[in-house]
């Protein structure tokens, strides 16, 4: 077993990490076995990626619906462009806001440029939290809509490594 991953092993490892760590006592050992490398080489590769800024943290995706959080809403707002950074950073710190990001408007039909995802157990709870948040931050009069999820088709963390099929087809 090698102490440094080759390009193919590194791509395999990225794909495996995106799918999540195995739920075992030594997850990096399992990943090492899957890519044909030593546990030390896998840990070293993860350290290098972390130091280079490829990722900031390792986390986990909680299936919030399984925990009873079924009232999931996207708050969309039309924030003046000169305030969107300030408002986005502020709302991103609010407890209960799980995602907060800017997107371009699609005028004339879609004037919204700031999006906040809020999960809750009950619709009324989510509405209260959002109303309170808007009031506290002086945003109640900003044009906005609250879009509740009606059905979940997929939930996972981001995927950035090319699928194995594409990699095999290219070479």
Beta strands, then each sheet from edge to edge (+ up, - down):
strand 1: 71-77
strand 2: 97-102
strand 3: 114-120
strand 4: 144-148
sheet 1: 2+ 3- 1+ 4-
end
